[in-house]
Amino acid sequence: MQTASVSTSSVRKLLVGNLPESTRISAVKEIFTQVGQVLAVSMLGHGFAFVEMIAADADRALTQLRGTQIEGRVMLLDEAHPRTPSRY
């Protein structure tokens, strides 16, 4: 199996929220694969996941998948941003 090399600058991480607790990585990957290449999916628990995609595919996912329902819940979708250090 061949894998293409992808530069980190062309990769975007999306934050997916409002997922049912029972949602599996494979279900999230299947939804996002409909609009582009999924590089990685990480489940965070409590209804959240990160999805890493090629930048152009991530842009398409943000517009095409916003409002998608999973098990009756509307998936929330936004670009993930790096964590800022806490002042405490």
PyMOL commands that place a pseudoatom at each C-alpha (Angstrom):
pseudoatom trace, name=CA, resn=MET, resi=1, chain=A, elem=C, hetatm=0, pos=[0.000, 0.000, 0.000]
pseudoatom trace, name=CA, resn=GLN, resi=2, chain=A, elem=C, hetatm=0, pos=[1.377, 3.402, -1.002]
pseudoatom trace, name=CA, resn=THR, resi=3, chain=A, elem=C, hetatm=0, pos=[0.963, 6.458, 1.162]
pseudoatom trace, name=CA, resn=ALA, resi=4, chain=A, elem=C, hetatm=0, pos=[1.555, 9.971, -0.073]
pseudoatom trace, name=CA, resn=SER, resi=5, chain=A, elem=C, hetatm=0, pos=[3.803, 12.278, 1.873]
pseudoatom trace, name=CA, resn=VAL, resi=6, chain=A, elem=C, hetatm=0, pos=[1.842, 15.258, 3.210]
pseudoatom trace, name=CA, resn=SER, resi=7, chain=A, elem=C, hetatm=0, pos=[3.482, 18.422, 4.492]
pseudoatom trace, name=CA, resn=THR, resi=8, chain=A, elem=C, hetatm=0, pos=[2.299, 19.511, 7.928]
pseudoatom trace, name=CA, resn=SER, resi=9, chain=A, elem=C, hetatm=0, pos=[1.462, 22.976, 6.604]
pseudoatom trace, name=CA, resn=SER, resi=10, chain=A, elem=C, hetatm=0, pos=[-1.150, 21.464, 4.286]
pseudoatom trace, name=CA, resn=VAL, resi=11, chain=A, elem=C, hetatm=0, pos=[-2.875, 19.531, 7.095]
pseudoatom trace, name=CA, resn=ARG, resi=12, chain=A, elem=C, hetatm=0, pos=[-5.773, 20.913, 9.113]
pseudoatom trace, name=CA, resn=LYS, resi=13, chain=A, elem=C, hetatm=0, pos=[-7.268, 19.591, 12.319]
pseudoatom trace, name=CA, resn=LEU, resi=14, chain=A, elem=C, hetatm=0, pos=[-11.025, 19.885, 12.789]
pseudoatom trace, name=CA, resn=LEU, resi=15, chain=A, elem=C, hetatm=0, pos=[-12.856, 19.726, 16.112]
pseudoatom trace, name=CA, resn=VAL, resi=16, chain=A, elem=C, hetatm=0, pos=[-16.060, 17.714, 15.971]
pseudoatom trace, name=CA, resn=GLY, resi=17, chain=A, elem=C, hetatm=0, pos=[-18.546, 18.029, 18.814]
pseudoatom trace, name=CA, resn=ASN, resi=18, chain=A, elem=C, hetatm=0, pos=[-21.986, 16.940, 20.007]
pseudoatom trace, name=CA, resn=LEU, resi=19, chain=A, elem=C, hetatm=0, pos=[-21.276, 13.329, 19.068]
pseudoatom trace, name=CA, resn=PRO, resi=20, chain=A, elem=C, hetatm=0, pos=[-23.183, 10.583, 20.865]
pseudoatom trace, name=CA, resn=GLU, resi=21, chain=A, elem=C, hetatm=0, pos=[-20.997, 8.786, 23.414]
pseudoatom trace, name=CA, resn=SER, resi=22, chain=A, elem=C, hetatm=0, pos=[-21.445, 5.571, 21.420]
pseudoatom trace, name=CA, resn=THR, resi=23, chain=A, elem=C, hetatm=0, pos=[-19.856, 7.056, 18.259]
pseudoatom trace, name=CA, resn=ARG, resi=24, chain=A, elem=C, hetatm=0, pos=[-16.885, 5.058, 16.983]
pseudoatom trace, name=CA, resn=ILE, resi=25, chain=A, elem=C, hetatm=0, pos=[-13.805, 6.301, 15.133]
pseudoatom trace, name=CA, resn=SER, resi=26, chain=A, elem=C, hetatm=0, pos=[-14.866, 4.316, 12.066]
pseudoatom trace, name=CA, resn=ALA, resi=27, chain=A, elem=C, hetatm=0, pos=[-18.216, 6.168, 11.891]
pseudoatom trace, name=CA, resn=VAL, resi=28, chain=A, elem=C, hetatm=0, pos=[-16.527, 9.578, 12.073]
pseudoatom trace, name=CA, resn=LYS, resi=29, chain=A, elem=C, hetatm=0, pos=[-13.957, 8.561, 9.459]
pseudoatom trace, name=CA, resn=GLU, resi=30, chain=A, elem=C, hetatm=0, pos=[-16.685, 7.269, 7.143]
pseudoatom trace, name=CA, resn=ILE, resi=31, chain=A, elem=C, hetatm=0, pos=[-18.558, 10.596, 7.263]
pseudoatom trace, name=CA, resn=PHE, resi=32, chain=A, elem=C, hetatm=0, pos=[-15.466, 12.728, 6.607]
pseudoatom trace, name=CA, resn=THR, resi=33, chain=A, elem=C, hetatm=0, pos=[-14.137, 10.414, 3.877]
pseudoatom trace, name=CA, resn=GLN, resi=34, chain=A, elem=C, hetatm=0, pos=[-17.208, 11.402, 1.832]
pseudoatom trace, name=CA, resn=VAL, resi=35, chain=A, elem=C, hetatm=0, pos=[-15.636, 14.840, 1.241]
pseudoatom trace, name=CA, resn=GLY, resi=36, chain=A, elem=C, hetatm=0, pos=[-11.915, 14.085, 1.212]
pseudoatom trace, name=CA, resn=GLN, resi=37, chain=A, elem=C, hetatm=0, pos=[-8.875, 12.261, 2.515]
pseudoatom trace, name=CA, resn=VAL, resi=38, chain=A, elem=C, hetatm=0, pos=[-8.881, 11.639, 6.269]
pseudoatom trace, name=CA, resn=LEU, resi=39, chain=A, elem=C, hetatm=0, pos=[-5.373, 11.400, 7.715]
pseudoatom trace, name=CA, resn=ALA, resi=40, chain=A, elem=C, hetatm=0, pos=[-6.333, 10.695, 11.334]
pseudoatom trace, name=CA, resn=VAL, resi=41, chain=A, elem=C, hetatm=0, pos=[-9.281, 10.574, 13.730]
pseudoatom trace, name=CA, resn=SER, resi=42, chain=A, elem=C, hetatm=0, pos=[-8.903, 10.820, 17.521]
pseudoatom trace, name=CA, resn=MET, resi=43, chain=A, elem=C, hetatm=0, pos=[-11.826, 10.425, 19.886]
pseudoatom trace, name=CA, resn=LEU, resi=44, chain=A, elem=C, hetatm=0, pos=[-11.569, 12.668, 22.940]
pseudoatom trace, name=CA, resn=GLY, resi=45, chain=A, elem=C, hetatm=0, pos=[-14.569, 11.303, 24.816]
pseudoatom trace, name=CA, resn=HIS, resi=46, chain=A, elem=C, hetatm=0, pos=[-17.564, 13.273, 26.087]
pseudoatom trace, name=CA, resn=GLY, resi=47, chain=A, elem=C, hetatm=0, pos=[-18.823, 13.642, 22.504]
pseudoatom trace, name=CA, resn=PHE, resi=48, chain=A, elem=C, hetatm=0, pos=[-15.732, 15.220, 20.929]
pseudoatom trace, name=CA, resn=ALA, resi=49, chain=A, elem=C, hetatm=0, pos=[-13.234, 14.135, 18.271]
pseudoatom trace, name=CA, resn=PHE, resi=50, chain=A, elem=C, hetatm=0, pos=[-10.402, 15.562, 16.193]
pseudoatom trace, name=CA, resn=VAL, resi=51, chain=A, elem=C, hetatm=0, pos=[-10.224, 14.853, 12.467]
pseudoatom trace, name=CA, resn=GLU, resi=52, chain=A, elem=C, hetatm=0, pos=[-7.050, 15.631, 10.497]
pseudoatom trace, name=CA, resn=MET, resi=53, chain=A, elem=C, hetatm=0, pos=[-7.413, 16.242, 6.768]
pseudoatom trace, name=CA, resn=ILE, resi=54, chain=A, elem=C, hetatm=0, pos=[-5.607, 17.854, 3.831]
pseudoatom trace, name=CA, resn=ALA, resi=55, chain=A, elem=C, hetatm=0, pos=[-6.365, 21.618, 4.040]
pseudoatom trace, name=CA, resn=ALA, resi=56, chain=A, elem=C, hetatm=0, pos=[-8.531, 21.760, 0.897]
pseudoatom trace, name=CA, resn=ASP, resi=57, chain=A, elem=C, hetatm=0, pos=[-10.534, 18.720, 2.040]
pseudoatom trace, name=CA, resn=ALA, resi=58, chain=A, elem=C, hetatm=0, pos=[-10.938, 20.212, 5.525]
pseudoatom trace, name=CA, resn=ASP, resi=59, chain=A, elem=C, hetatm=0, pos=[-12.377, 23.404, 3.998]
pseudoatom trace, name=CA, resn=ARG, resi=60, chain=A, elem=C, hetatm=0, pos=[-14.829, 21.308, 2.005]
pseudoatom trace, name=CA, resn=ALA, resi=61, chain=A, elem=C, hetatm=0, pos=[-15.768, 19.321, 5.127]
pseudoatom trace, name=CA, resn=LEU, resi=62, chain=A, elem=C, hetatm=0, pos=[-16.449, 22.517, 7.077]
pseudoatom trace, name=CA, resn=THR, resi=63, chain=A, elem=C, hetatm=0, pos=[-18.970, 23.688, 4.494]
pseudoatom trace, name=CA, resn=GLN, resi=64, chain=A, elem=C, hetatm=0, pos=[-20.499, 20.384, 3.386]
pseudoatom trace, name=CA, resn=LEU, resi=65, chain=A, elem=C, hetatm=0, pos=[-20.736, 18.533, 6.699]
pseudoatom trace, name=CA, resn=ARG, resi=66, chain=A, elem=C, hetatm=0, pos=[-21.878, 21.303, 9.014]
pseudoatom trace, name=CA, resn=GLY, resi=67, chain=A, elem=C, hetatm=0, pos=[-25.301, 20.297, 10.341]
pseudoatom trace, name=CA, resn=THR, resi=68, chain=A, elem=C, hetatm=0, pos=[-24.833, 16.589, 9.603]
pseudoatom trace, name=CA, resn=GLN, resi=69, chain=A, elem=C, hetatm=0, pos=[-26.691, 14.314, 12.021]
pseudoatom trace, name=CA, resn=ILE, resi=70, chain=A, elem=C, hetatm=0, pos=[-25.166, 11.306, 13.749]
pseudoatom trace, name=CA, resn=GLU, resi=71, chain=A, elem=C, hetatm=0, pos=[-27.626, 9.099, 15.610]
pseudoatom trace, name=CA, resn=GLY, resi=72, chain=A, elem=C, hetatm=0, pos=[-30.113, 11.979, 15.760]
pseudoatom trace, name=CA, resn=ARG, resi=73, chain=A, elem=C, hetatm=0, pos=[-27.622, 14.588, 17.061]
pseudoatom trace, name=CA, resn=VAL, resi=74, chain=A, elem=C, hetatm=0, pos=[-26.435, 17.514, 14.958]
pseudoatom trace, name=CA, resn=MET, resi=75, chain=A, elem=C, hetatm=0, pos=[-22.656, 17.351, 14.695]
pseudoatom trace, name=CA, resn=LEU, resi=76, chain=A, elem=C, hetatm=0, pos=[-20.849, 20.576, 15.592]
pseudoatom trace, name=CA, resn=LEU, resi=77, chain=A, elem=C, hetatm=0, pos=[-17.831, 21.307, 13.437]
pseudoatom trace, name=CA, resn=ASP, resi=78, chain=A, elem=C, hetatm=0, pos=[-15.056, 23.900, 13.597]
pseudoatom trace, name=CA, resn=GLU, resi=79, chain=A, elem=C, hetatm=0, pos=[-11.372, 24.268, 12.879]
pseudoatom trace, name=CA, resn=ALA, resi=80, chain=A, elem=C, hetatm=0, pos=[-9.277, 23.253, 15.885]
pseudoatom trace, name=CA, resn=HIS, resi=81, chain=A, elem=C, hetatm=0, pos=[-6.860, 25.842, 17.248]
pseudoatom trace, name=CA, resn=PRO, resi=82, chain=A, elem=C, hetatm=0, pos=[-3.732, 25.215, 19.302]
pseudoatom trace, name=CA, resn=ARG, resi=83, chain=A, elem=C, hetatm=0, pos=[-4.254, 25.304, 23.023]
pseudoatom trace, name=CA, resn=THR, resi=84, chain=A, elem=C, hetatm=0, pos=[-3.165, 28.536, 24.657]
pseudoatom trace, name=CA, resn=PRO, resi=85, chain=A, elem=C, hetatm=0, pos=[-1.221, 28.298, 27.921]
pseudoatom trace, name=CA, resn=SER, resi=86, chain=A, elem=C, hetatm=0, pos=[-3.278, 28.857, 31.031]
pseudoatom trace, name=CA, resn=ARG, resi=87, chain=A, elem=C, hetatm=0, pos=[-2.495, 31.791, 33.280]
pseudoatom trace, name=CA, resn=TYR, resi=88, chain=A, elem=C, hetatm=0, pos=[-3.081, 29.613, 36.335]
for i in range(1, 88): cmd.bond("trace and resi %d" % i, "trace and resi %d" % (i + 1))
show_as sticks, trace
zoom trace
